[in-house]
Amino acid sequence: MSRSDELEYDSEVDIDGLLSEDREPDRSDRGDPAERSSDHETASSGGLRSRLPSWPSFSRPSLPLPRFTIRGLGLSLVVSIVAFVAASLVVPLGGIAGLVGIFVAAFGLGLVGHGHYLELAVAGAGTAAAGTLLSQLFIAAVADLTVPLAAVGGTAGLLAAVLGCYFGRDLRAGLTRGV
């Protein structure tokens, strides 16, 4: 590719103005070209840092990130474990009873407004994985199925917790919304 094939660009275009986050049109496009060049020189005299585009701050993210707190995780974990054990003792459904308990716990936390998806997903996955391994301890040890059992149980617990939280929050939103 030779130099003559390269695209030329207009030096009068204000690239910094186009890349800035201001939504108002640049007022320097009007008027005499001599005034525009003097405005450009005074604007660029601030140095390189003033001409760089502004990047989002990592201390204040522009997108809402999921809330994850140790306190919320602890609450979710305690409620999930208690519900898992209670459902396993009361309902004679085998391994599914614990998942029903996790679902009910996440539903309740979502309904009262203390449930956050990320915290409940971690708590539900951990509770179900540990519960599955403990209930199938002999099979896991003899047949060397520890990792697959934990993965299946953890995935099922994660889905139960997220779905429970979703339905609980949905019910709360429906109950609190005006008719």
Secondary structure, DSSP 8 states (H G I E B T S, - for coil): --GGGS----TTS-HHHHHSS--S--GGGSS-HHHHHHHHHHHHTT-HHHHS-----SSS-SS------HHHHHHHHHHHHHHHHHHHHHS--THHHHHHHHHHHHHHHHHHT---HHHHHHHHHHHHHHHHHHHTHHHHHHTT-HHHHHHHHHHHHHHHHHHHHHHHHHHHHHHHS--
